């Protein structure tokens, strides 16, 4: 039961954060238009070094 409450609270926190909502919307738009790059976790780690 506590897990469900924690999940609901986390969802509410996200919904209250305008910057997070903007990033989520932008990400959804990028997925729809194909404006993204597929990468393995190893490739991402290499890029972040």
N, C-alpha and C positions, 0 to 999 in steps of 0.2 A: 504494500500500500504506500509506503514512503517513497518508493521509486516513482510511482505514478505522480505523486504530489510534486516530487523534484522535477519531473519532466514537464509538468504543467507550469511550474514556476520559471523554469528555463525558457519555455516558449513565451511566456508573458514578458520576460526580460528582453528577448529578441524583438518581440512586437513593439516594445516601448522604445527601442533604440533606432532612431531614424537613419543613422549612418549604416547600421547593419542591414536594415531593410533596403536602402539604396544599393548596397553591394549585392544583396541577393537578387534584386530586380535586374541589375546589370548582368549578373551571371546568367540568369534565365534568358535574357535577350541574346547574350553571346552564344548560348547553347542553341537557340532557335536559328540563329544566322550562321552557325558553324564557325564562329570566330573564336576558336580555341585550339590548343595543341594537345594531343594525347602524349603522355610521357609515363614512363615507368617510375616507381619510387627512386630507383637508382639514378635515373636521368635528372630527376628533380633535385636530388641531393647534390649531384655534381654541379648543377646550375647555381645552387645556393652557396657553394664554397667560395 
